């Protein structure tokens, strides 16, 4: 994979839109309830996802066996959204979002366990600092 200049901007856009969605999850959950909010999230995602796929989709042939990966991904993403919506119905959205932002620890664990990736000492220090910063932020007293 050859990095390009759009990569950091796309990652930034992803970060901003995830932050906005965390805020909107709470609002939609307050109005609709967590199960309804999750259902409508996926229902309303169908149109932009279809348009994006038609306009930007790759031109490779799709094998039936290859569809197992996005099917698994859909189940895991659904579970993530549904459980997050359940959480924000019960606790403050800032606490739920802070806990959710520790997801990188799971990603690292899976990469090490399943893909035999290794972290350097510097990587472990970065993980510790990032985790500590997230946990410290989540435990601060309200102003």
C-alpha positions in Angstrom: 0.0 0.0 0.0 1.4 3.3 -1.1 0.3 6.2 1.2 -1.0 9.4 -0.4 -1.8 12.9 0.8 -5.5 12.2 1.0 -5.1 9.5 3.7 -4.6 11.8 6.7 -7.5 14.0 5.6 -9.7 11.0 5.2 -8.7 9.8 8.7 -9.4 13.2 10.1 -12.9 13.2 8.4 -13.5 9.8 9.9 -12.5 11.0 13.4 -14.8 14.1 13.1 -17.8 12.2 11.8 -17.4 9.5 14.5 -17.4 12.2 17.1 -20.5 13.8 15.6 -22.2 10.4 15.5 -21.4 9.8 19.2 -23.2 13.0 20.0 -26.1 12.2 17.7 -26.5 8.6 19.1 -27.4 10.1 22.4 -30.0 12.5 20.9 -31.6 9.8 18.8 -31.6 7.3 21.7 -33.3 9.9 23.9 -36.0 10.4 21.4 -36.5 6.9 19.9 -34.9 4.5 22.4 -31.8 2.4 21.8 -33.3 -0.4 19.7 -35.3 2.0 17.4 -32.3 4.3 17.1 -30.1 1.4 15.9 -32.8 0.1 13.5 -33.3 3.6 11.9 -29.5 4.2 11.8 -29.1 1.1 9.5 -32.3 1.8 7.6 -31.3 5.4 6.8 -27.7 4.3 6.0 -28.9 2.1 3.2 -29.5 4.9 0.7 -26.1 6.7 1.0 -24.3 3.4 1.2 -26.0 2.2 -2.0 -25.3 5.5 -3.8 -21.7 5.4 -2.6 -21.3 1.8 -3.7 -22.8 2.5 -7.2 -20.6 5.6 -7.7 -17.4 4.5 -6.1 -17.5 0.7 -5.8 -14.5 -1.3 -6.9 -14.7 -3.1 -10.3 -13.4 -6.5 -9.2 -15.6 -9.5 -9.3 -17.3 -10.3 -6.1 -17.1 -14.0 -4.9 -19.8 -15.5 -2.7 -17.1 -16.6 -0.3 -15.7 -13.1 -0.2 -19.0 -11.8 1.1 -18.4 -13.6 4.4 -16.1 -10.8 5.5 -18.6 -7.9 5.1 -21.3 -10.1 6.6 -19.2 -10.7 9.7 -18.3 -7.0 9.7 -22.0 -6.0 9.5 -22.8 -8.2 12.5 -19.9 -6.7 14.6 -20.7 -3.1 13.6 -24.4 -3.7 14.3 -23.4 -5.0 17.8 -21.1 -2.0 18.3 -23.8 0.5 17.4 -26.6 -1.3 19.3 -24.6 -1.8 22.5 -23.4 1.9 22.3 -27.0 3.1 22.0 -27.9 0.9 24.9 -25.1 2.4 26.9 -26.0 6.0 26.2 -29.5 5.3 27.3 -28.1 4.4 30.7 -25.0 6.5 31.2 -23.7 9.9 30.1 -22.6 10.0 26.5 -19.2 11.4 27.4 -18.5 8.3 29.6 -19.8 5.9 26.9 -17.8 7.6 24.2 -14.6 7.6 26.3 -14.9 3.9 27.0 -15.6 3.2 23.4 -12.5 5.2 22.4 -10.4 2.4 24.0 -11.3 0.2 21.0 -7.8 0.5 19.7 -6.7 -1.8 22.5 -8.9 -4.5 21.1 -7.6 -3.9 17.6 -4.0 -4.2 18.8 -4.8 -7.4 20.7 -6.4 -9.0 17.6 -3.6 -7.9 15.4 -1.1 -9.5 17.8 -3.1 -12.6 18.4 -4.4 -13.3 14.9 -1.9 -11.6 12.6 1.2 -12.2 14.7 2.0 -8.5 14.6 4.5 -7.2 17.2 4.7 -3.9 19.0 8.0 -2.2 19.8 8.8 -0.8 23.2 7.9 2.6 21.8 4.6 1.3 20.6 3.8 -0.1 24.1 4.6 3.3 25.6 2.3 5.0 23.2 -0.5 2.6 24.0 0.0 3.2 27.7 0.0 7.0 27.3 -3.1 6.9 25.0 -5.0 4.6 27.3 -4.0 6.7 30.4 -5.1 9.9 28.7 -8.5 8.4 27.8 -9.0 7.0 31.3 -7.9 10.3 32.9 -10.2 12.3 30.7 -13.2 10.0 31.6 -12.6 10.3 35.3 -12.3 14.1 35.6 -14.8 15.9 37.8 -17.5 17.9 36.1 -16.8 21.7 35.9 
